[in-house]
Each structure stands twice: as structure tokens, then as C-alpha cells.
Amino acid sequence: MRNRIWAGRGRPRGSHRTRDIRILEYLVELATKHGITTCEFFNAIVSAWENGKAKCRGLNVQCRIKKKGRAIFLITKGYTVVAQFPIHENILKETDPLKGFDYVRERVRRVSEMKERKRLDLSHLSIKDLKAGMKKIHLKARVTEISKPKLVLTRSNDYAVFANATLSDETSTIKLTLWNGRVNMVSINDMVQIENAKVIMFRGEKQLRTGRYGRLKVLETNPINVIQ
């Protein structure tokens, strides 16, 4: 299981074994991340154990295997697998085994806040702050130069058009590769907003790539005060 939150100070004491506590912590983490109360989430798991399947808000809970006093559950959201884990049947027979794990919810909250702060930090970067390997970059800059479009043969034996746009802000410049339809989206002196981009090294030079999930938006076209 990935992204588990392990036990620490404040761990509930009782008859649960260490491995059971880790599973219970994981269930609390899942419930918290998806905005579900732990009681509602656990009841859905028990329902799936008894009936094979259950729904909990936007999650689908399925009991896949029952053997040797334990059950294995699969949780999906749409076509995406969220989690898969085993639970001993003695846990499933308890009334509210997820009670008392407030420290897990607090950890999830702190991690979420840290990710949000990091996202906001990345949204206020200047070009001089960009380093190779950075991802999910949000940047506002002006287009100062666009290379002549070129036709290339891709790995899938298709032809594509690309051009390099030079972006500039008050700190530095960097090239952004434009592919196909995006080549004609921008003009010199446009102010653009780049979202969800990444920084790579290409031939010893830092460049921006937007990729499949990146966005390019023109905020201002050819301002009047541009020096000719």
C-alpha cells in the first residue's frame, strides 16, 4: 500500500495487533482524503463484506476474496483503483474500530496543507527561479520571439509542426516549445499564462514543456506600449 500513515504518538491502545492498527490507520487516511466520515466508510466496508459490493459517496467498495479469517477489499472511483487491502474478520465484527485515530486525520490535514502551500509557491515563480526537473509550474510571461515553424517526423511516424517561443519576464528568459495548433495561438508581445508545465534540459538549455496536461492562455495581445 502506498502513502500509508504509520502509527506514532497517540496510537489507540487496545487488543489490536500492530498490523491491524496499520490497516485501521490506512482506512482512516482513505476516509479523510475522500471527505467521508470514518463511521460511514467502515460501514460501507462491512456492507461489502456481507453483500459483495457497496457504495460510499463516490467510491465503490468490493469484497474480492474471503479466506482464512480475512477478507480482501478493492476500492475504485470510476475506472481508477483507489486502494486494495486485507482486513481480518475479527475487525469487521467490531462496532467502530476506526474511532480514536484523530492523529491520523491531523497528519492528513497537515500533508494536504503542505501540498497546497507548495502549489501556491510554484504558481508565483519567476523565470530565474526555474530549475530542471521542476513540475506543475505556473508562469506569467511575455512572448518576445517566435522561431520559424518546422515540420518534423515523430516517433509514431506522424508529421508535426513545432516552434520555440521565447518567454521573458523582469528576471530572465526561457524557451517554450509549441506544437501543432499552439504554434498559431500566440504572437510576439503577447502576455501569456502557462499552467502545469515542466522544466527540462535540452541541449544544455533549460526549456519549458506543457505536455498533454499543460495549458497555454493568452492574457494580453500586442499591448499598445510595445517599443517598435
C-alpha positions in Angstrom: 0.0 0.0 0.0 1.3 3.5 -0.9 1.1 6.7 1.1 0.4 4.9 4.4 0.4 6.9 7.6 2.2 4.9 10.2 1.4 4.7 13.9 3.1 7.2 16.2 2.4 9.0 19.4 -1.3 9.0 20.2 -1.8 5.5 18.9 -5.0 4.0 20.3 -4.3 1.2 22.8 -6.3 -2.0 22.9 -6.4 -5.5 21.7 -5.4 -4.8 18.1 -2.2 -6.2 16.8 0.3 -3.9 15.1 -0.5 -5.0 11.6 -4.2 -4.4 12.3 -3.6 -1.0 13.6 -1.7 -0.1 10.4 -4.7 -1.2 8.4 -7.0 0.8 10.6 -4.8 3.9 10.2 -4.8 3.4 6.4 -8.6 3.2 6.4 -8.8 6.5 8.4 -6.4 8.1 5.9 -8.5 7.0 2.9 -11.7 8.2 4.5 -10.2 11.6 5.4 -8.7 12.1 1.9 -12.1 11.5 0.3 -14.1 13.6 2.8 -16.0 10.6 4.3 -16.6 10.1 8.0 -14.8 7.0 9.3 -18.0 5.5 10.6 -19.7 5.8 7.2 -16.6 4.4 5.4 -16.3 1.4 7.8 -20.0 0.6 7.5 -19.6 0.5 3.7 -16.7 -1.9 4.0 -18.8 -4.2 6.3 -21.7 -4.0 3.9 -19.4 -5.1 1.1 -18.1 -7.9 3.3 -21.6 -9.1 3.8 -23.1 -8.4 0.3 -20.1 -8.4 -2.0 -20.3 -4.8 -3.0 -21.2 -1.4 -1.6 -21.1 2.3 -2.4 -19.8 5.1 -0.3 -20.2 8.6 -1.7 -18.2 8.4 -5.0 -16.3 5.2 -4.0 -17.1 1.6 -5.0 -16.2 -1.0 -2.4 -15.9 -4.6 -3.4 -15.0 -7.6 -1.3 -12.9 -9.7 -3.6 -11.7 -12.6 -1.5 -12.7 -14.3 1.8 -10.4 -16.9 3.2 -8.7 -17.9 6.4 -10.4 -15.4 8.6 -9.8 -12.4 6.5 -11.2 -10.5 3.5 -9.5 -8.6 0.7 -11.2 -5.4 -0.5 -10.9 -3.3 -3.6 -11.9 0.3 -3.7 -12.4 2.1 -7.0 -13.6 5.5 -8.2 -14.9 5.3 -11.7 -12.3 3.2 -13.5 -9.5 4.2 -11.2 -8.2 1.9 -8.5 -8.0 3.8 -5.2 -6.9 1.0 -2.8 -6.7 -2.7 -2.1 -6.1 -4.1 1.3 -6.9 -7.1 3.6 -8.8 -6.9 6.9 -9.2 -9.7 9.5 -12.8 -10.7 10.1 -12.5 -10.0 13.8 -12.0 -6.3 12.9 -15.1 -6.4 10.6 -17.2 -7.6 13.5 -16.3 -4.7 15.7 -18.7 -1.8 16.2 -16.4 1.2 15.5 -12.8 0.2 15.2 -11.8 3.5 13.4 -12.7 5.6 16.5 -9.7 7.2 18.3 -7.5 7.8 15.3 -7.6 11.6 15.4 -3.9 11.9 15.0 -4.1 10.2 11.5 -6.7 12.8 10.4 -4.5 15.6 11.7 -1.5 14.2 9.7 -3.5 14.0 6.5 -4.6 17.6 7.1 -1.0 18.8 7.6 0.2 17.0 4.5 -2.7 18.5 2.4 -1.8 22.0 3.7 1.9 21.5 2.8 1.0 20.4 -0.8 -1.3 23.4 -1.2 1.4 25.7 0.0 3.8 24.1 -2.4 1.3 24.5 -5.2 0.9 28.2 -4.4 4.6 28.7 -4.3 5.0 27.2 -7.7 2.3 29.5 -9.1 4.3 32.6 -8.1 7.6 31.7 -9.7 9.8 33.9 -11.9 11.8 32.6 -14.8 15.0 32.9 -12.9 13.6 30.5 -10.2 13.0 27.7 -12.7 15.2 24.6 -12.4 15.4 21.4 -14.5 13.1 18.7 -13.2 10.5 21.1 -11.7 6.9 20.2 -12.5 3.4 21.7 -12.3 4.8 25.1 -13.0 2.5 28.1 -13.4 4.2 31.1 -15.0 3.2 34.5 -16.5 5.5 36.0 -19.1 5.6 37.9 -22.4 6.4 36.4 -25.7 9.5 38.2 -27.1 10.4 35.9 -30.0 9.0 33.0 -32.0 11.1 30.8 -34.2 10.1 29.8 -37.7 7.8 26.7 -37.6 9.4 23.4 -38.6 7.9 20.1 -39.8 9.2 17.0 -38.1 8.6 13.3 -38.2 7.5 11.9 -34.8 8.3 8.5 -33.3 4.8 7.3 -34.3 5.6 8.2 -38.0 3.3 11.2 -38.0 4.3 14.7 -39.0 4.0 17.5 -36.5 4.7 21.2 -36.6 6.7 22.9 -33.8 8.2 26.3 -33.0 10.0 27.7 -30.0 8.6 30.8 -28.3 11.0 32.8 -26.1 9.3 33.9 -22.9 10.5 36.9 -20.9 9.7 38.5 -17.5 11.6 41.0 -15.4 14.1 38.3 -14.3 15.2 36.3 -17.3 14.1 34.4 -20.4 13.2 30.8 -21.3 12.1 28.9 -24.4 8.7 27.2 -24.6 8.1 24.6 -27.3 4.8 25.0 -29.2 3.4 22.1 -31.0 0.8 22.0 -33.9 -2.2 24.2 -33.1 -0.4 26.1 -30.4 2.1 27.4 -32.9 -0.5 29.9 -34.1 -2.0 30.6 -30.7 0.5 33.3 -29.7 2.2 36.3 -31.3 5.2 38.4 -30.4 4.5 40.7 -27.5 1.6 38.6 -26.2 1.3 38.2 -22.4 0.7 34.5 -21.7 -0.2 32.3 -18.7 1.5 28.9 -18.6 -0.1 26.3 -16.4 1.0 22.8 -15.3 4.3 23.0 -17.2 7.6 21.3 -16.5 11.2 22.3 -16.9 13.7 20.1 -18.9 17.2 20.4 -20.1 17.5 20.2 -23.9 21.0 20.6 -25.5 22.3 22.2 -22.3 19.5 24.7 -22.1 16.5 24.9 -19.7 13.2 24.8 -21.6 9.5 24.7 -20.7 7.2 21.9 -21.8 3.5 22.0 -21.4 2.8 18.4 -22.5 -0.6 16.8 -22.6 -2.0 18.3 -19.4 -0.4 21.7 -19.6 -2.3 24.9 -20.6 -1.4 28.0 -22.6 -3.6 31.1 -22.3 -3.1 34.5 -23.9 -3.8 37.2 -21.3 -3.0 40.2 -23.4 -2.4 40.6 -27.1 0.1 43.1 -28.5 -0.1 45.9 -26.0 -0.1 49.5 -27.3 3.0 50.5 -25.4 5.3 47.9 -27.1 8.5 49.5 -28.3 8.8 49.0 -32.0 
